[in-house]
Amino acid sequence: MTGAAQGKMSGLHKMQVSERRALVAAELGIEAAELDRALEAGGLEVQTADKQIENVIGTYALPLSVAVHLVINGEPRIAPMVVEEPSVVAAASAACKLVAKGGGFQAETDEPVMISQVQLYDVPDTAAAKKAIEAQREDILRQADAAMPTLLPFGGGARGLEVRELGGAMMVVHLLIDCRDAMGANIVNTVAEKVGPRISSIAGGKLGLRILSNLADHRRVRVRCRVPVEALTTRERDGAEVAELVEQASRFAEADPYRAATHNKGIMNGIDPVVIATGNDWRAVEAGAHAWAARRGRYEPIAIWRRSGDQHEAALLGSIELPMALGIVGGTLGNHRGARMALRIARIRSSMDLAMVAASVGLASNLAALKALATEGIQRGHMSLHARSVAMSVGAMGDEVERVAAEIGRTGAVNPEAASEVLRRLRGEP
Ligand code: NAD
């Protein structure tokens, strides 16, 4: 995206849906009609949905939005987000704008390597079995490659093998599979099922489960950012104080799992909507994120914040790291026009690139939440946006939505009873 286009994106929240679509289409260099077609019926016809899962009775809509001001490794991006919760997209965009003042997000990923687990139990001698399996490593990896002929042309394949003794005559073999641009669950499960019998015959035990691990810790993404303290200044507080409050909020999550759970939920507020918009398996990403958060035996935050020690260039430094198993091919992605368009909106080039976008939006969401919590509290901004949903829930239509929302937001009574009363008054009803 050009700098000028990034500037135009600033006014996005004031536009009509059709104007936003026109701007995004112009930015992507496609016809607005093409974008319209992709998003028709939420990007998924019921006939297609009926072939995708079982017992379909319809499709289910959620808002598709875009987060703006996102800059990753020097490149401006637009992040597609599918989410039902008000204020998530506004908060992420506002935080991306702060981060852009410090040069944007710096992101990197591991290679897209997934873990295929083969469980063995009733193994008479697990230490001897471990040695025997390791001795046949090359053969096993060759057999694994032979089990996924469709992946090899894309540069994927078996990369390694790990053997772990779990105690009580149980052990597990990890086959490390580079899945390139696929999420890889099906590929990895196929490999485990094909190679499992051979591994159990070497180990001399019984063959148990053969399936991927969602703790995809060979496929991690890391994002850092640096926000100059001046950018954090609010009406009531100077930037240095805000930076300290955010650092203290981070330390709270690092010290307390009860807070860490909510801290991480705020991060997933940014990650899940990108994962969903791009047609990916968000349960898999959630499972991986929380398992990673608990990897040291205690649940911890997956992003942390510190003030930089540099007196001359005071800044707030943020970093996030988590497993991110995402695909831009395969799975059910091909069925969903909306998801394919979402990948185009973000100009996604690879599964690794998508992981960097999702994690950057996650770090932005975390910054937005901590900054709001540590200063004005989360409810002020959140409730004013929530007020629109409340207004609609009592039947406000068209202009009434903003008018009712503004009134209940002003009085602070953001609830259906107050909204109904305002609506009745507006309509001159008794
Ligand atoms: P998939 O089975 O469609 O496999 C991807 C295929 O895409 C590859 O076999 C390859 O032939 C092809 N391909 C084309 N271009 C490629 C490229 N550049 N890189 C890699 N492959 C390329 O999909 P998958 O990713 O193996 O499986 C994903 C699905 O599995 C998701 O729908 C997920 O919900 C589901 N799933 C998840 C779990 C879990 O997370 N525990 C378990 C089972 C299934």
Boltz pocket constraint, residues with backbone or C-beta under 6 A from the ligand:
constraints:
  - pocket:
      binder: B
      contacts: [[A, 150], [A, 151], [A, 154], [A, 156], [A, 179], [A, 180], [A, 181], [A, 182], [A, 183], [A, 184], [A, 185], [A, 186], [A, 187], [A, 188], [A, 189], [A, 212], [A, 214], [A, 281], [A, 284], [A, 327], [A, 329], [A, 330], [A, 331], [A, 332]]
      max_distance: 6.0
